[in-house]
Amino acid sequence: MSRVYVVVEGQTEEAFVRELLVPHYARLDKYLIPIIVSTSPGHKGGVVSYAKVRPQIVRLCRQDADAWVTTLFDLYALPTDFPGKAAPAYPAQASGSAKAQYLEAQLRQDIAEPNFLPNLLVHEYEALLFTQPAQFEQWTSNSKVPVTLAQAVAQAGSPEDVNDSPHTAPSKRILAVMPEYQKTFHGPLIACDIGLDALRQACPHFHAWLLAVEALP
């Protein structure tokens, strides 16, 4: 069984990997191990500085050279010191997926470890939940929630194309109509209700990452 360390931003992504991805990939002889990044001694969660994240990724790659290391970070609100983030070519990318691919290439080059597979979510974890807005119905009494989220997807074209500004990022849109939304509680549960197959079908960049994971020797 191949080992794949998944370096994640926080508890939501950790639960998502553990509850939805681990059982699926165990059947494919791949053992996924989520690891939350450390931001400071005794504190975990959030990519607040690439300078703090990079050593953790490199260390994982080198301490278990027979395993693979990948990431599950949000494209939205990445720190300015992230590889390629400040480059003139970055804002020129035509779409969120193109921006993610550009930064992933820069990240791969900067880490420069043969067992590293870079990955960014477009634009953030909550975009995955826009795959089936109706799944929010059981968690809120506000009937406008699924309707509003579905309208956002219709306007954007796909869940991964939902705008990433500070006011209209996927998580901001959810909180605007569902203030009781709790990322670490609702996020993994709704994703599990949607199911991996539907997520992959609606989110091509996410799907491409999983294809790459499946292709790892």
LOZA-130935 format. One line per field, with one value per residue (C-alpha): residue in one letter; z, y, x. Coordinates in Angstrom, 2 decimals. Layout:
<atoms>
type = A,...
pz = Z,...
py = Y,...
px = X,...
</atoms>
This chain:
<atoms>
type = M,S,R,V,Y,V,V,V,E,G,Q,T,E,E,A,F,V,R,E,L,L,V,P,H,Y,A,R,L,D,K,Y,L,I,P,I,I,V,S,T,S,P,G,H,K,G,G,V,V,S,Y,A,K,V,R,P,Q,I,V,R,L,C,R,Q,D,A,D,A,W,V,T,T,L,F,D,L,Y,A,L,P,T,D,F,P,G,K,A,A,P,A,Y,P,A,Q,A,S,G,S,A,K,A,Q,Y,L,E,A,Q,L,R,Q,D,I,A,E,P,N,F,L,P,N,L,L,V,H,E,Y,E,A,L,L,F,T,Q,P,A,Q,F,E,Q,W,T,S,N,S,K,V,P,V,T,L,A,Q,A,V,A,Q,A,G,S,P,E,D,V,N,D,S,P,H,T,A,P,S,K,R,I,L,A,V,M,P,E,Y,Q,K,T,F,H,G,P,L,I,A,C,D,I,G,L,D,A,L,R,Q,A,C,P,H,F,H,A,W,L,L,A,V,E,A,L,P
pz = 0.00,-1.00,1.63,0.66,3.18,2.55,4.09,4.83,6.05,9.00,10.74,8.01,5.32,7.70,8.34,4.62,3.80,6.68,6.15,2.38,0.74,3.08,2.77,-1.01,-1.59,0.86,-1.67,-4.25,-2.00,-1.19,2.44,2.74,5.90,6.54,8.40,9.49,8.95,12.05,12.22,15.49,18.45,19.80,17.07,13.87,10.88,8.17,5.53,7.03,5.76,3.12,4.99,7.84,5.60,3.27,5.87,6.95,3.40,2.68,5.97,5.19,1.73,3.07,6.22,4.25,0.77,-0.10,0.42,-1.50,-0.17,-1.55,-0.43,0.07,0.34,-0.73,-3.67,-2.06,0.32,-0.10,1.53,-0.66,-0.12,-1.74,-4.81,-7.87,-6.01,-6.54,-10.13,-12.87,-14.71,-11.88,-12.20,-15.98,-15.76,-17.32,-14.72,-11.20,-12.49,-14.56,-11.52,-9.44,-12.09,-12.36,-8.60,-8.38,-10.96,-8.98,-5.77,-7.34,-8.54,-5.16,-3.10,-5.65,-4.08,-6.36,-4.18,-4.01,-5.74,-5.38,-5.25,-4.61,-4.26,-6.60,-4.98,-1.53,0.20,0.29,-3.52,-3.41,-1.43,-4.24,-6.23,-4.69,-2.89,-1.99,0.58,2.76,3.30,6.21,8.09,7.92,8.14,5.62,2.29,0.49,1.19,-1.52,-3.99,-3.50,-3.76,-6.88,-8.47,-7.73,-9.52,-12.48,-12.83,-12.46,-14.64,-12.14,-8.40,-8.97,-10.88,-8.02,-7.39,-4.87,-3.67,0.09,-0.21,-2.72,-2.07,-1.60,2.21,2.31,0.18,2.47,5.62,4.10,3.90,6.59,9.50,11.53,9.05,10.92,8.62,10.70,11.43,8.33,5.75,5.93,6.56,3.50,1.36,2.47,1.68,-1.82,-2.42,-4.11,-7.58,-7.76,-6.46,-9.13,-11.90,-10.96,-10.05,-12.81,-11.06,-7.94,-10.18,-11.90,-8.54,-7.59,-10.97,-10.23,-6.80,-8.37,-10.88,-8.21,-8.29
py = 0.00,3.41,6.15,9.65,12.45,15.20,18.50,20.42,23.90,22.97,20.67,20.93,19.65,17.04,15.69,15.79,13.68,11.28,10.75,10.91,10.23,7.74,5.00,5.41,5.24,2.40,0.25,1.36,0.42,4.04,5.10,8.83,10.54,14.10,16.41,19.94,22.56,24.16,27.94,28.34,26.14,24.58,26.03,24.39,25.48,28.11,28.94,32.32,32.28,30.13,30.53,28.52,25.91,25.12,23.46,21.21,19.99,19.44,17.60,15.24,14.52,13.70,11.78,9.26,9.14,6.04,7.92,10.77,14.22,16.42,19.53,20.64,24.42,27.10,29.26,32.06,34.29,32.56,34.61,36.97,35.00,31.89,30.90,32.79,34.79,38.11,37.37,39.58,36.44,35.31,37.85,37.47,33.89,33.70,31.60,30.29,26.91,28.51,30.52,27.33,25.47,28.34,28.44,24.65,24.67,27.33,25.36,22.15,23.98,25.58,22.39,20.43,17.02,14.02,12.67,15.91,16.54,20.15,20.88,23.91,24.08,26.52,28.85,27.36,24.29,25.66,25.73,21.94,22.31,24.37,21.11,20.38,23.43,21.39,19.50,22.63,22.27,19.86,22.22,25.47,26.73,29.46,28.28,30.96,29.22,26.51,28.88,31.60,29.19,27.58,31.01,31.73,28.53,29.31,32.76,31.54,28.44,25.89,25.58,26.18,29.39,31.08,34.45,34.66,38.28,38.98,39.57,36.90,33.94,30.68,30.74,34.41,33.66,30.81,32.89,35.77,33.62,31.07,32.78,29.58,27.78,26.22,25.28,22.44,20.94,21.49,21.41,17.72,16.52,18.28,17.03,13.46,13.91,15.11,12.22,11.97,11.10,14.21,16.41,15.14,15.60,19.21,20.31,19.46,20.85,18.82,15.79,16.27,16.20,12.92,11.45,12.41,10.77,7.62,7.56,7.69,4.53
px = 0.00,1.35,1.52,0.37,0.77,-1.80,-0.69,-3.90,-4.82,-6.99,-9.43,-12.07,-9.73,-8.33,-11.82,-12.62,-9.57,-10.14,-13.87,-14.23,-10.88,-9.19,-11.87,-12.05,-8.30,-7.74,-9.59,-7.02,-4.08,-3.26,-3.11,-3.81,-2.55,-3.81,-1.44,-2.44,0.24,1.74,1.71,3.61,4.60,1.43,-0.79,-2.00,-4.01,-3.87,-1.29,-0.43,3.15,4.82,8.10,6.56,4.92,7.82,10.09,7.23,6.63,10.32,10.80,7.91,9.29,12.73,11.86,9.77,11.25,9.22,5.97,4.34,3.51,0.75,-1.13,-4.72,-4.48,-6.97,-5.97,-7.97,-5.98,-2.64,0.14,2.12,5.34,3.83,5.90,4.66,2.01,3.81,4.87,3.35,2.27,0.00,-2.86,-2.64,-3.91,-7.37,-9.21,-9.04,-7.94,-5.19,-4.04,-3.94,-1.97,0.50,1.12,1.28,4.07,5.93,5.42,6.72,9.82,10.45,10.01,12.06,11.52,10.87,8.04,6.06,2.71,1.47,-2.26,-4.46,-8.24,-10.03,-10.80,-11.31,-12.71,-16.28,-16.37,-16.72,-19.94,-21.49,-21.65,-25.05,-26.51,-29.61,-27.50,-27.57,-31.34,-31.04,-28.71,-30.67,-34.23,-33.50,-34.92,-32.90,-29.59,-29.68,-31.36,-28.76,-25.84,-27.29,-27.63,-23.97,-22.94,-25.21,-23.67,-20.09,-20.43,-19.12,-18.38,-14.67,-15.41,-17.29,-15.61,-12.76,-12.94,-13.08,-16.84,-17.86,-15.57,-17.51,-17.27,-18.32,-21.38,-22.41,-21.99,-23.96,-27.11,-26.28,-24.50,-24.72,-22.46,-19.52,-16.68,-15.28,-18.71,-20.83,-18.04,-17.05,-20.62,-22.04,-19.16,-19.87,-23.56,-22.65,-20.29,-16.91,-18.21,-20.41,-17.59,-15.24,-17.74,-18.50,-14.96,-12.44,-9.36,-10.14,-10.76,-7.39,-5.64,-7.30,-6.36,-2.75,-2.97,-4.37,-1.52,1.20,3.32
</atoms>
